[in-house]
Amino acid sequence: MPKKMWVLSLLTIALVTFFASLNLSAQNLVTGEWTASLNKDKSKLSLELVRSGKKGRIDQSFELSELGLTREQIEAGGPVRFSLMREAGTIDAEGSFQNGKGSGTFRFAGSSTFVSAMKSRGFDFEKDPAREEHGNLEERLLTATILNVTTARADDLASAGFGNLTVGDLFKATIFKIDSAFLREMKNTGFPNLGMEELVKARIFKIDAKFIREAAEMGFEKHQFEDLVKMSIFKITPAFVTEIRNEGLTNLSMEEVVKLRIFKIDAEFIRQAKAEGVPLNVERLVQRRIGVDRVRTRAIVE
């Protein structure tokens, strides 16, 4: 091939690639309106996005530096332009602030480079929206930008041995700060096979190595993960367990301690029940709490 033809061929390929990239960016363009206000300590900006032609809104707080804004600029008021630039895409906004509150319009363009990089890692952001809970490509990329989903997090999860994760799982891992370090922490404390949903529960209910050690110190070493969830929900603490044991209930299972919490049976209630001759076991104390003994007594009298 003559040199001139070879150069033209390379130029054609470059142009095709360039315009294909422009086309993908155009497809990923999202527009809408924004409102914002400083949070209570004025360290962050609470930003609310409403997409054009879409129901619902997106709320998130950002460090002012992430947006290229200052507190003085917001409080002084006037026209503004700011951007949120992240790996998944860029939000460009314009509008104005007055008395610490602002509003205006925004446009978002997703990154085709991010889409390709994630696809190579097994996360297909272009997946059929009918089968994906986070909408179409543009909406997924906007969500990824707001949450700051990164290829580094995807790589970190892969290094921890996670398999068959979805884009939705990646979002959950970002929201709840689930990474390889947290997974190793849970493995080292006796839970080697937790999936993403269980790890999300662990974050929601603040179950970590310290929590698990406290459960063991209370005498609950052999337990299921869901038992720890119940302990967190019903606020079963070392102080509560010690208080109950001091009243004579020494050989309690996890389920029994949970039951005591559900029915608000504490040391004072147990002392009153013992004074009335109620046998010292969980079932009879629960019956006393819900008034079963009183109902039986009235039935006998009548």
matplotlib code that plots the C-alpha trace (Angstrom):
import matplotlib.pyplot as plt

x = [0.0, 1.4, 2.5, -0.2, -3.0, -1.7, -1.7, -5.3, -6.4, -5.0, -6.6, -10.0, -9.7, -8.9, -11.8, -14.2, -13.0, -13.3, -16.9, -17.9, -16.7, -18.6, -21.8, -21.5, -21.0, -24.1, -26.1, -25.0, -26.0, -28.5, -30.0, -32.1, -32.4, -30.7, -31.3, -28.8, -28.1, -25.4, -25.7, -25.9, -22.2, -21.7, -19.0, -20.9, -23.4, -26.6, -27.3, -30.6, -30.9, -34.1, -33.6, -35.6, -38.5, -37.8, -39.7, -37.9, -34.8, -31.3, -30.0, -26.4, -24.1, -20.6, -17.5, -17.4, -13.9, -15.3, -17.5, -15.0, -17.1, -16.4, -18.6, -18.0, -19.0, -22.3, -23.2, -22.3, -24.8, -24.8, -24.3, -22.2, -20.8, -19.5, -18.6, -18.4, -15.8, -15.5, -14.4, -17.9, -18.7, -19.0, -21.8, -21.6, -24.0, -24.9, -27.3, -27.2, -27.1, -29.0, -29.0, -27.1, -29.5, -29.1, -30.8, -30.2, -29.7, -27.2, -26.0, -24.3, -22.1, -21.0, -17.5, -17.2, -13.7, -15.3, -17.9, -15.2, -13.0, -15.8, -16.9, -13.4, -13.8, -17.2, -19.5, -21.6, -23.1, -24.8, -26.8, -30.5, -32.3, -35.3, -33.1, -31.2, -32.7, -30.7, -32.3, -30.6, -26.9, -27.2, -28.9, -26.4, -23.5, -25.1, -25.6, -22.0, -20.8, -22.9, -21.7, -18.2, -18.0, -14.5, -12.5, -10.3, -13.2, -14.1, -10.5, -10.5, -13.6, -12.1, -9.0, -11.2, -12.6, -16.0, -17.6, -20.5, -21.2, -23.6, -23.6, -26.1, -23.7, -21.0, -23.3, -24.1, -20.4, -19.8, -22.7, -21.9, -18.1, -17.7, -14.2, -11.6, -10.5, -14.0, -14.5, -11.2, -12.3, -15.5, -13.7, -11.2, -14.0, -15.7, -17.8, -15.9, -18.7, -20.8, -22.3, -22.9, -26.4, -25.1, -22.2, -24.6, -26.6, -23.4, -22.8, -26.4, -26.5, -22.9, -21.7, -17.9, -15.0, -15.6, -19.3, -18.6, -16.0, -18.5, -21.0, -18.4, -17.6, -21.3, -21.1, -22.6, -19.7, -21.7, -24.1, -25.4, -25.0, -28.7, -28.3, -25.9, -28.4, -31.0, -28.6, -28.0, -31.7, -32.8, -29.8, -28.5, -25.4, -23.0, -24.6, -28.1, -26.9, -25.0, -28.0, -30.3, -27.8, -27.4, -31.1, -30.6, -31.1, -27.7, -28.1, -29.9, -29.7, -29.5, -33.2, -34.2, -32.2, -33.9, -37.3, -36.5, -35.7, -38.8, -41.0, -39.0, -38.2, -35.4, -33.9, -36.5, -39.3, -37.7, -37.4, -41.1, -42.0, -39.9, -41.6, -45.0, -43.9, -43.4, -41.0, -37.7, -37.8, -38.2, -41.6, -43.2, -41.7, -43.1, -46.5, -46.3, -45.5, -48.4, -50.8, -51.5, -51.3, -53.9, -56.3, -56.0, -56.6, -59.8, -61.0, -60.6, -62.4, -65.3]
y = [0.0, 3.4, 5.5, 8.2, 5.5, 4.0, 7.4, 8.1, 4.7, 5.4, 8.8, 7.2, 4.8, 7.6, 9.7, 6.8, 6.0, 9.7, 10.1, 6.9, 8.2, 11.5, 9.5, 7.5, 10.7, 12.2, 9.1, 9.3, 13.0, 13.6, 17.0, 18.4, 20.9, 21.1, 22.7, 22.9, 24.2, 24.1, 21.5, 22.5, 22.9, 24.5, 22.0, 20.2, 21.1, 19.0, 18.7, 17.5, 16.6, 16.2, 14.7, 16.0, 13.7, 11.4, 10.8, 10.9, 12.8, 12.2, 13.6, 13.5, 15.7, 16.6, 18.3, 21.8, 21.1, 18.3, 20.8, 23.6, 25.8, 27.7, 28.5, 32.3, 32.0, 30.3, 32.6, 35.7, 34.7, 35.3, 33.3, 30.1, 27.3, 24.1, 20.6, 17.1, 15.2, 11.5, 8.3, 7.4, 10.8, 14.6, 16.7, 20.4, 22.8, 26.4, 28.6, 31.0, 31.1, 33.4, 33.3, 30.0, 28.2, 27.7, 26.3, 26.0, 23.4, 20.6, 18.3, 15.0, 13.1, 9.6, 8.2, 5.6, 4.8, 3.9, 1.7, -0.2, -0.5, -1.8, -4.3, -5.8, -6.4, -8.1, -5.2, -4.5, -1.0, -1.5, -4.4, -4.6, -2.2, -4.5, -6.9, -4.3, -2.5, 0.7, 1.7, 2.4, 3.1, 6.9, 6.4, 3.8, 6.1, 9.1, 6.9, 5.7, 9.3, 10.5, 7.5, 7.7, 4.1, 3.4, 0.7, 0.6, -0.6, -3.2, -4.4, -4.4, -6.6, -8.9, -9.3, -10.4, -13.3, -12.0, -13.6, -12.9, -9.5, -7.2, -3.4, -3.2, -5.1, -2.6, 0.3, -1.4, -2.0, 1.7, 3.0, 0.8, 1.0, -2.8, -3.6, -6.4, -5.2, -5.5, -8.9, -10.2, -8.7, -10.7, -13.9, -13.6, -13.4, -16.6, -15.7, -16.7, -17.1, -14.0, -12.7, -9.1, -8.9, -10.2, -7.8, -4.9, -6.0, -6.1, -2.5, -1.4, -3.0, -2.1, -5.6, -5.7, -7.5, -5.5, -6.4, -10.1, -10.1, -8.6, -11.3, -13.9, -12.2, -12.4, -16.2, -16.3, -17.8, -20.4, -18.3, -17.6, -14.3, -13.6, -13.9, -11.0, -9.0, -9.6, -8.6, -5.3, -4.6, -5.3, -3.6, -6.6, -5.2, -6.7, -4.5, -5.8, -9.5, -8.9, -7.3, -10.2, -12.8, -11.1, -11.7, -15.5, -16.1, -17.5, -20.1, -18.1, -18.8, -16.0, -16.4, -16.1, -12.9, -11.5, -12.4, -10.6, -7.5, -7.8, -7.9, -5.2, -7.5, -6.0, -6.5, -4.5, -6.4, -9.7, -8.6, -7.7, -11.0, -13.0, -11.1, -12.2, -15.9, -16.1, -19.0, -17.8, -18.8, -16.7, -18.2, -17.5, -14.0, -13.3, -14.6, -12.3, -9.3, -10.0, -10.7, -14.4, -15.3, -12.6, -13.9, -17.4, -16.2, -14.3, -17.4, -19.6, -17.1, -16.7]
z = [0.0, -0.9, 2.1, 1.3, 1.3, 4.5, 6.2, 5.0, 6.3, 9.8, 9.7, 8.8, 11.6, 14.1, 12.9, 13.1, 16.7, 17.6, 16.3, 17.9, 21.2, 20.6, 19.8, 23.0, 25.0, 23.4, 24.2, 27.8, 28.2, 31.0, 31.8, 34.6, 37.4, 40.7, 44.1, 47.0, 50.4, 53.0, 55.7, 59.4, 60.0, 56.6, 55.7, 52.9, 50.2, 50.1, 46.4, 44.9, 41.2, 39.2, 35.8, 32.8, 32.0, 35.0, 38.2, 41.5, 42.6, 43.7, 47.0, 48.1, 50.2, 48.8, 50.2, 48.8, 47.4, 45.3, 43.5, 43.3, 45.5, 48.8, 51.7, 51.2, 47.5, 48.5, 51.3, 49.2, 46.5, 42.8, 39.7, 39.9, 37.8, 39.3, 38.3, 39.9, 37.9, 38.7, 36.9, 35.7, 34.3, 34.9, 36.1, 35.0, 36.7, 36.5, 38.4, 41.4, 45.2, 47.5, 51.3, 51.3, 48.9, 45.2, 42.1, 38.4, 35.7, 35.1, 32.4, 32.9, 30.4, 31.2, 30.4, 27.7, 29.0, 32.4, 30.7, 28.9, 31.9, 34.0, 31.3, 31.3, 35.0, 34.6, 35.4, 32.3, 32.6, 29.2, 30.4, 29.2, 31.6, 31.8, 33.8, 35.9, 38.9, 38.2, 34.9, 31.7, 30.9, 31.5, 34.8, 36.0, 35.0, 36.8, 39.9, 39.7, 39.5, 42.4, 44.6, 43.3, 42.0, 40.8, 39.0, 42.1, 44.2, 41.6, 41.7, 45.5, 45.6, 43.0, 45.2, 48.1, 46.1, 45.4, 42.3, 40.1, 41.4, 39.5, 39.0, 41.8, 44.1, 43.2, 44.1, 47.5, 48.2, 47.6, 49.6, 52.6, 52.4, 51.9, 50.8, 51.0, 54.5, 55.9, 54.3, 55.8, 59.2, 59.1, 58.0, 60.8, 63.4, 62.3, 59.3, 56.2, 53.7, 54.0, 50.7, 49.7, 51.2, 54.6, 54.5, 53.8, 56.9, 58.9, 57.9, 58.6, 62.0, 62.9, 63.2, 63.1, 64.8, 68.1, 68.1, 67.6, 70.4, 72.7, 71.8, 72.6, 76.0, 76.8, 76.4, 72.9, 71.0, 68.9, 66.9, 63.5, 61.7, 62.0, 65.8, 65.7, 63.6, 66.3, 69.0, 67.2, 66.5, 70.1, 71.6, 73.6, 75.4, 78.0, 80.6, 79.9, 80.0, 83.2, 84.8, 83.9, 85.1, 88.4, 89.0, 88.6, 84.8, 84.2, 81.4, 78.7, 75.0, 72.5, 71.6, 75.2, 75.7, 72.5, 73.9, 77.2, 75.2, 73.0, 76.0, 77.9, 80.8, 82.8, 86.2, 88.0, 86.4, 87.3, 90.9, 91.1, 89.4, 91.9, 94.8, 93.5, 93.3, 89.5, 88.6, 87.4, 83.7, 80.5, 79.4, 82.8, 82.9, 79.4, 80.5, 83.5, 81.2, 78.9, 81.7, 81.1, 84.8, 85.6, 82.9, 84.3, 87.8, 86.8, 84.9, 88.0, 90.3, 87.9]

ax = plt.figure().add_subplot(projection="3d")
ax.plot(x, y, z, "-o")
ax.set_aspect("equal")
plt.show()
